[in-house]
Amino acid sequence: MRLVPAPELDSAALDIMLTAAAAAPSVHNTQPWRFRLHPLTGLLEVRLDGRRALPHTDPDHRARQISVGAALENLMVAAVHLGLRPAVRLLPDPRDDTLLAVVDTAARGPHPAGPDPLADLGLYAAVARRRSSRLPYTGRPVPEPVVARMATAARLAGARLLVPPHAVTRRLLRLTAVAEARNRADPARAAEARAWIRPPGGGPYGVPVTALGPADLAGRIPSRDFTGPVTALRPPPARFERHVQLAVVCTRRDEPRDRVVVGRALQRVLLVATALGVRTSLLHQGMEWPDVRGAAAALIGHGQRPQLLVRFGYGPEGPPTPRAPVTLDR
């Protein structure tokens, strides 16, 4: 164990890394992460924050574990931007299930086997520009080389990004619609979602009403309904793209470690998409119900466990959502 912190990690560098981490997407914008720096060792703990739980929507913490993984990826993208290559250990303590990762800021992680195929994209600049766009897209197909780079991003982070054929996409959307209908019919889940809606300027957590997307007039894209019976908060329905482009983030297993990996892979995919001018939004409803998740796995096949659905395409940029400043735990 080192007795002095890494000299290259000064307070300014740490602030850049934590600010990037806070820009990650999270379920209901709960921002469920905490960080603690050990000053004598340079070890940065990345933890799940139990104070912003979703007991009905996310009882097994899987969505929040994915969210923390996305924050970890942003932190690492910022570290690479600063010329660092910290070593990362996932779930290092089996006795502490809130400790999802330890970043050794004084060490050097494994050197890449070859040149970084995404180095030209400037992913750090995309951290602040990334937005979820719940708006209609144009329907113009995203070219295969762009999709391939998104898939490469997931693979480099330890997951797979699969783009199913249209018939499977339609069935995955129908499964998502089934899950969304269950969410709306469950009074506790519906109330929990409404509790995270915020008016403009209503604080750094939750989803501002300005970020809510319209419902699809044709009913093909089952967007999450945060408002329930409070219909005045919803934007009017709109016509969405006819042919939805959908990608599925998958892993071989579905353990807590895999969910952190999924978060990292998802965020890298979103940053690549942002850098290349592609809009994205997440469809997570089906993954919140074990039987629907199992049905999606049967559709995907090949022994893959679907973790998230990503709608992608060209269209308007989504509005920003607030972020709380990150402070270190003592």
N, C-alpha and C positions, 0 to 999 in steps of 0.2 A: 504493500500500500504506500502510495506516495504521500509525503508530508507537506508538500507545497502545491498550490494550484498551478494549472498550466498557464504560463505567462502570456500565451497568445489570447486567452479568453478574458479580455477586460470587460468592464461593465458595459461599454458601448456595444461590443460584440454580443454580449448576453442579451442586451435589450433588443437588438436586431433579430436574434433568434426567437425570443419570446413573442415579439410583435408578429413575426411571421406565423408562429404556431397559433396565435389567437385568431388569425384570418381564416382558419380551416372551417369547413362546413361541419355542422353538428345537428343531430336530430332535434327538431323544434328550436334550433339555435339555443340549446341549453348550455353549450360551451363547457362540457363536463370534465375539464382537465385541471390539474394542479401540478406545480413544479416546485422542486426543492433542490437547492444546490448545496453540496457538502464542500465548504471552503477549503478544507485541508486535502481533499482528494480530487477535486474537480469533477465529481460524479453528479450528474443532474438526474434526479428522479422525475419520472413522468407518471402521474397518478390519475386514477379515476376519482372524480369528485362526487361523493355521495350526497352532497347537499342539493343537487339539482337532478333528482331522480325522476323517472317516469314509471311509477309502479304498475300502471295499467297498460301503457303502450309498449314498455320495454322492461318486463319483469325480470328477465334473465340478463339484463345489461348489455346485450349483444350490440344494439344500435349505438350505445354510448361508448362501448369498447372500440367500435369502428371509428367513431368520432375522434377519440383520443389518438387512434392510429393515424388519422388524417393530420391532426395537429403535430404529431411526431414527425411526419414526413415533411411538413412545411418547415419545421425547425431544422431538419437535416438539409433541406434545400438551401436554407439561409446559411447554414454552417459551411456548406461547399462553396457558396458564393463568397464567403469570407476567407476562403483558402484553407479551411479546416476539413478534416475527414474523421470525425469522432467515431469511436467504436460503440455499437449499440447491442445491448442484451435485452431480449424480450422476456417478460415474466420471470425475472431472475430469482424470485423468492416464493416457493410454493405455499408458504405460510401466510403470505400477504397478497390477497387477490386484488387489492386496489393498486398495487405497484405493477404497472403494465410494462415499463421499460426503464432501463438505466442507460444514460448517454455518458460515455467516458470522454469528456472534453479534452483530456490531456493525452489521450491515446490516438493512434492512427488505426482506422478500420482497414479491412482487407483492401488491397489495391485492386482496382478493376482489371479483369483479364485482358481487356482491350480498350480501345477508345470508346468513350461514352456516345452511343448513337443519338442521344438527345441533347448533346452539349450545345448544339447550334441554336436551340430554341429559347435560351434565356429563361429558364423556368422560374428563377427568383423574381424576375420582373412580372411574371404572371400571377404570383401569389396575391398581390394587392388588386389585380384586375379581375380575378376570378369571381363570377357571380352565378347563382342559380337563376335560370330564366324559365319561369313557369308560363311563359307567353307562347302563342302560336309560332311555329317555325314556317319557313317558306316552302318546305318540301323538296328543295333542291338537294339531291343526294350528296353526301359527303364522300369525296373520292377515296378509293381503296388505299392509296398510299398514306393518306391522313389517318384512316382507321388503323392501318398497320402500325403506324407510330404510336397510336393510343394503346394498341395491344402490346407493343414492345414495352411501353411504360409499365403496364401491369406485370408483365413477365419479369422485368428487372426487379420489381418489388416483391416477387414471390407468389403472384397470383396469376390467373388467366382472365383475359377479356374476350368473351365469345360474342359474336354477332350472329344471332340465329336467322334462319330464313324467314320469309314473310309469314308463312303459315304458323310457325312456332311463335313468332313475335305476336301474332294476333291472339294465340292461346295464352301466352304469358300476360298480355294485357287483360284478357278476360279473367284470369286468376287474380290479377291485381284488383280488378273491379269487384270481384267477390269479397276480397279482403277489405276493400274500402267500404263496401256495404255493411260488413260486419262491424267495422269501426264506428260507422254512423249510428248503427242500431244498438251499440253498447253504450249505455248512459255514462258509465265511468270513463271510458276511453274518450267519448265525445267531449265530456266536460274537461278532461285533462288537456285535450288539444285546444279548446277555447281558452283555457287558462294561460296559454303561452302566446296568445295574440296580444299585440301591443299597438297603441295609437302612435302616430308619428312623434318622435321625441320621448317615447314612453319608457326609456331605459335601455341598457345594453344587452339584455337577454330577451329571448322570444322572437317571434316573427312579426314584424310591423305589417299593418294592413296594406301598406303600399307595396309589399312584396308578394301579396297573394295573387295567384293567377286566376284567370277566368275558367269556368267549366267549358268543356268541349261540347259544342252544340250537337255534334254527331254521336257523342258518348263513347268514342273510341279510346280516348286517353283518360283514365280515371285519376284525376288529380286529387290530392288530399283535401278534404273539406275541413278546414279549421273552425269555421264559423257556426256550423250547425243551424239552429233555427234563426240565428241573427242574420237574416238575409241581407239587411242593409249594408253589411260590411263587405259583401261579395261584389267583385266587378261583374258586369253583365257577361253572359256566355258569349263565346266567340268560335269562329271556325278555325280548327287546327289542321295541320298537315294531314293529308289523306293517308300517306304511307309513312308510318312512324318508323324511325330508325332507333333501334334499341340494342344496347349492349348489356351483357351480363357479366358481373365480376364474380369469379368462381374460385373455390379452393377444393382440395381433395378431402379435407376434413373440416369440422365445424367446432373447434375448440376455442377457448379464449385467445390463445396465441394466434390462431388463424384469423380471428376477427381484427386483431391489431394489424396483422399483415394486410388484410383486406382494406383497412383504413388507409394504410400507406399506399397501397396500389391504387385505390380509388383516387386519392388526392393527386398522385402523379399523373393519372389519366386525365383528371380535370385540368391540371396545369398544362399538359400538352395540348388538350383541346383549346384552352384559352389562348395559348401562344399561337395557335394555328387558326384562330378566328371562328372556332366552333362553339356553339352554345350547348349547355347541358342542364339537365334537371334530374333529380333522383326520384325513383318510384320505389318506396321501401315498404309499402303497406303489406304486400304479400309475404314479405320475409318476417313479418311480426307474428304470423300464425304458423305453427309447426306443420300442420297438415297441408297448408297451401305451399309452404316452402318445399315439402316433400313432393307435391305434385309438380312443382316447377323443376325439381331435380330430375324427375322422371322424363319431363319434356326435353331437358338439356342432354341427359344421358352421359356416357363416357366417364362415369364415376365422379362427376363434378358436383359440388355443392354450391348452388347459387346463393350469393350473399346480398347482392344489390342489383337493381335494374337501373340503367342509365339511359335516359332519352337524350338524343343528341341530334344536332342539325344546325342549319343556318337561320338566323333570325335576329330579333332585337335583343340587346343586352338587358339582363334583369337588373332591378334596382338593388342598391347596396343594403345590407342588413347590419345592424350595429354590432359592435364587439366591445367587451369589457377589457380594460387594460389588465395584463397579466402581472401579478406580483408573486414573488417567491415566498413559499412557506418557510417559516423559521423552525 
